[in-house]
Amino acid sequence: MGAYKHNYDAIIEQRAIAAKQELATLAEAFMRYDGDGNGHLDRQELEAALADLEVPAGEVDVDNLFKSLDANSDGVIQLTE
């Protein structure tokens, strides 16, 4: 049981480290596209991000994407959403 618990703890720790790294990467990208530095993305900043990522204009329904990312429906996307 001791070896199993040790392996389980190691897996949990590895996943926690990976999650922190992914969150840091996401936060960095978010700040990169937050053009005015106000802590959230508006629709224009989302469109600019998609263009920078070379997503073809007709490939993504920006309205639906924005609505799905704007969880609290306040008209902007915060990193915590």
Beta strands, then each sheet from edge to edge (+ up, - down):
strand 1: 40-41
strand 2: 77-78
sheet 1: 1+ 2-
end
